[in-house]
């Protein structure tokens, strides 16, 4: 029964798992976010009080 011969399929499975566990995660982790967060300025805005007309 040739379907019970693990010779070619085991090698394909091992090689695909090596690709999934080594190459793909390194390529994903090397990507940069397109919008890096910018540091916020520490200047405080002075809010003018409302001058009521009456």
Protein Blocks (a to p, Z undefined) as FASTA:
>chain_A
ZZlpmklmmmmmmmmmmmmmmmmmmmmmmpccfbdcddddfbdcdddddddfZZ
